[in-house]
Each structure stands twice: as structure tokens, then as C-alpha cells.
């Protein structure tokens, strides 16, 4: 009997990892980004939309990677990002803002080249189907299987094998006025419809942040930094960057 699709993320995402993901996002969005704004003395901040991703990727790579979690770099048409791979529980995650995720869901059927979220969802979740489907999103799937398979292989270069039971999720967050307001884990089917989701809002509460700070108070840097440190010993070693060049675009369907 197979694993219940609605219990996959509840059973496979450890509580510690949930809290550590929130810690990385808060560090990037509430500390790093605001410090940049305060110190840059710029008249406008039009580039912050891209800087958010850069700060998040850096936090994930520096603070989340450990002996059983890889943070793998990948590039899609010049846009660099990271995918989190929990080797013990066999889940891969991308981090995307909620507004961007909604846009991707709407754009999926109109794009000639699949977004990387489609490639990951197709490769790792294509045997799953959301209970509630967007009407007429895909009458027939708009991309050939060869396009999807080759696109996925170019993204990760064999670092996440499709036949080993990995699942794919998106960590969708909402930030406003320099504060992380909401975060949830979405498991998506190949059409980017939501199969099931896990709310992480309980890890945003002041009580949880205070508890984390109290538990980690003995782990501080020699430079006197005060931001929360995660419990595990982290490694900064990451696999080589896998680049998908512009001239290797998949054929359009």
C-alpha cells in the first residue's frame, strides 16, 4: 500500500527542519534585506525583488546544509537559485514568494518553455494528482515528456534521482514591510495544482522565536553576533553549479 499523498509532508518534514527553514527566511527577509536598505542610502530600491532571493539562497546554503540536507545550486536561463534536498526524508524544496507562485500557476499554460517548478513537479510528483484542479489549465499537457525529462536532467545533473522516491514541494512565503507574515509548504502535482499543504505559521510566533533563542543562547559566534544559530553543524560544501545555457532551450510544443 502506497503512502497517503495527504500525509507525505506531515510525516516527512521534521519539526526541527520546519523551524530552521523559518529561521533562514526571517534572517534573510527581516535582517539581511533591511540592513541592506538601511546601509545602502539609495533613493529607490527597485532591485530588492531580486535581492530577496539572493539573501534567501545564501542563508539556506550557509545555515541549512548539513550531513543529510544538500542545498544544490542550479541555473535556468541565467537565473540562479537553490533547491533544498532532504536526503533522509526524500523531499526536495524550492523557496518562492506566494505572489510569484500564484503568477506561475496562472502562467503555466501560456509559456512556451516550462518554468523550473514545472520541471521539478513533473519529474518527482507526476504520479500524484491534486483533488481540486484548476479548470482547463491543461486540456492536454503542453510539453512533451522528452522536453520535461531533458530539462530536469539539465537542472540537477543527476543529483536527485527520479526513481528513488523523492517528492517535490514549494516553500511559499509572504513578506510585507520587512516582516515575514506567512509561510507554508505546498506539494504540487505536475500542473502546479496543490495536492496538500503544511502551514508553518506556528514557527513565526514570538513564543517560538524566544524559545529558539533561549535554546541556542550558548551557541554564538566569537564576533558577538546575536542572530539565532541553528542546532546542527553545517557544511558549506555544495555540488557544482549546473547551468542551462540559452542555446539549449527545449523545443516548443
C-alpha positions in Angstrom: 0.0 0.0 0.0 1.5 3.4 -1.0 1.9 6.4 1.2 -1.1 8.6 1.6 -0.4 11.7 -0.5 -2.1 13.9 2.1 0.3 12.7 4.8 3.5 12.8 2.9 4.7 16.3 4.0 3.2 15.9 7.5 5.2 12.7 8.0 8.4 13.6 6.1 9.2 17.1 7.3 10.8 17.0 10.7 9.8 19.7 13.2 13.4 20.9 13.6 13.6 21.4 9.8 10.4 23.4 9.8 11.8 25.8 12.4 15.2 26.1 10.7 13.5 27.0 7.4 11.7 29.8 9.1 14.9 30.9 10.8 16.6 31.2 7.4 13.7 33.1 5.9 13.5 35.5 8.8 17.2 36.1 8.7 17.2 36.9 5.0 14.0 38.9 4.8 13.9 40.6 8.2 17.6 41.1 8.9 19.8 41.0 5.8 17.4 42.8 3.5 16.5 45.5 6.0 20.2 46.0 6.8 21.0 46.5 3.1 18.2 49.1 2.8 19.5 51.0 5.8 23.1 50.9 4.8 22.8 51.5 1.0 21.5 55.1 1.2 19.8 54.6 -2.2 17.0 56.8 -3.3 15.0 53.8 -4.5 15.2 50.0 -4.1 13.9 48.6 -7.4 16.4 45.7 -7.2 15.1 44.4 -3.9 12.9 41.8 -5.6 15.9 40.0 -6.8 18.0 40.6 -3.7 15.4 38.8 -1.6 16.2 35.6 -3.5 19.9 36.1 -3.2 19.7 36.6 0.6 17.5 33.6 1.0 19.8 31.4 -1.1 22.8 32.5 0.9 21.1 31.8 4.2 19.9 28.4 3.0 23.4 27.4 1.7 25.2 28.7 4.8 22.8 27.6 7.6 20.6 24.8 6.4 23.1 22.5 4.6 24.3 19.6 6.8 25.2 15.9 6.6 21.7 14.9 5.3 20.5 18.1 3.7 22.0 19.4 0.5 21.5 22.9 -0.9 22.1 22.4 -4.6 22.8 25.4 -6.9 21.1 25.4 -10.3 20.6 28.0 -13.1 17.7 28.4 -15.5 18.3 30.8 -18.4 20.7 32.9 -16.4 18.6 33.0 -13.2 20.5 31.3 -10.3 18.6 29.6 -7.4 18.9 26.8 -4.9 17.0 23.6 -4.3 16.9 22.1 -0.8 17.2 18.3 -0.8 16.5 16.3 2.4 18.3 13.1 1.8 16.9 11.3 4.8 13.2 12.1 4.2 13.5 12.3 0.4 11.9 15.7 -0.2 13.2 18.5 -2.5 12.1 22.1 -1.9 12.2 25.4 -3.7 11.6 28.7 -1.9 9.3 31.1 -3.8 7.1 34.0 -2.7 3.4 33.4 -2.6 2.7 36.2 -5.1 5.2 34.7 -7.5 3.8 31.2 -7.0 0.3 32.4 -7.9 1.7 34.0 -11.0 3.4 30.8 -12.0 0.2 28.8 -11.6 -1.6 31.2 -13.9 1.2 31.4 -16.5 1.9 27.7 -16.7 -0.4 27.0 -19.7 0.8 30.0 -21.7 4.5 29.7 -21.6 6.4 28.1 -24.4 9.3 26.9 -22.1 8.4 25.3 -18.8 9.4 27.1 -15.6 11.7 25.1 -13.3 8.9 24.5 -10.8 7.1 22.6 -13.6 10.2 20.5 -14.3 10.7 19.5 -10.7 7.0 18.8 -10.1 6.7 16.7 -13.3 9.9 14.7 -12.5 9.1 13.9 -8.8 5.3 14.2 -8.4 3.8 13.3 -11.8 2.2 10.1 -10.4 0.2 12.3 -7.9 -2.9 14.4 -8.7 -4.5 17.2 -6.8 -8.1 16.6 -5.7 -9.1 20.1 -6.8 -7.9 21.0 -10.2 -7.8 24.4 -11.9 -10.4 24.1 -14.7 -9.0 23.8 -18.2 -5.4 24.6 -17.1 -4.1 21.8 -19.3 -6.5 20.3 -21.7 -3.6 18.2 -22.9 -0.2 18.5 -21.3 1.6 21.4 -23.2 5.1 19.9 -23.1 6.4 16.6 -24.4 7.8 14.2 -21.9 11.2 14.4 -23.6 11.3 18.1 -23.1 10.4 17.8 -19.4 12.9 14.9 -18.8 15.8 16.7 -20.5 15.0 20.0 -18.8 15.0 18.3 -15.4 18.3 16.5 -16.0 20.0 19.7 -17.1 18.8 21.4 -13.9 20.2 19.0 -11.4 22.6 16.9 -13.4 21.6 13.6 -11.8 21.9 14.8 -8.2 18.2 14.0 -7.5 17.4 10.6 -9.0 13.8 10.3 -10.1 13.5 6.6 -9.3 14.4 6.9 -5.6 11.1 8.1 -4.3 11.8 11.8 -3.9 8.9 14.2 -3.7 8.8 17.9 -4.6 7.4 20.8 -2.6 7.5 24.6 -2.7 8.0 26.7 0.4 5.8 29.7 -0.3 6.2 32.8 1.9 4.7 36.2 2.3 6.7 39.2 3.4 5.4 42.8 3.9 7.1 45.9 5.3 10.2 43.9 6.2 8.4 41.2 8.2 7.8 37.6 7.3 4.0 37.2 7.7 3.2 33.8 6.4 4.8 30.6 5.2 3.5 27.2 4.1 4.8 24.1 2.3 2.9 23.2 -0.9 3.2 19.8 -2.5 2.3 20.3 -6.2 1.2 18.0 -9.0 2.6 18.3 -12.5 0.1 21.0 -13.3 1.2 23.1 -10.3 -2.1 22.3 -8.5 -1.8 21.9 -4.8 -2.0 18.3 -3.6 -1.6 19.1 0.1 0.0 21.8 2.2 1.5 22.3 5.6 1.2 25.6 7.5 4.4 26.8 9.2 2.8 29.9 10.8 3.2 28.5 14.3 7.0 28.9 13.9 6.5 32.6 13.3 5.1 33.3 16.7 7.2 35.4 19.2 6.9 32.5 21.7 8.7 30.1 19.3 11.3 32.7 18.4 12.0 33.3 22.1 12.3 29.5 22.7 14.7 29.1 19.9 16.8 32.0 21.1 16.8 30.6 24.6 17.8 27.1 23.4 20.6 28.4 21.2 22.0 31.0 23.6 25.1 29.0 24.2 26.0 28.8 20.5 27.2 32.3 19.5 29.9 33.5 17.2 33.2 34.9 18.6 32.3 38.2 16.9 29.3 38.6 19.2 26.6 38.2 16.6 23.1 37.9 18.1 21.1 36.2 15.4 19.7 32.8 16.2 22.1 29.9 15.3 20.8 26.6 14.1 21.5 23.4 16.1 23.4 21.3 13.6 26.9 21.6 12.4 26.7 22.9 8.9 28.9 22.4 5.9 29.3 24.9 3.1 30.2 22.3 0.5 27.7 22.2 -2.3 27.7 20.4 -5.6 28.9 22.1 -8.7 26.6 24.6 -10.4 24.6 23.1 -13.2 24.0 25.6 -15.9 21.4 25.5 -18.6 22.6 27.7 -21.4 20.4 29.9 -23.5 21.2 27.9 -26.7 19.9 24.7 -25.1 16.2 25.7 -24.9 13.8 22.9 -25.2 11.8 22.7 -28.4 8.4 24.5 -28.2 5.2 22.5 -28.3 
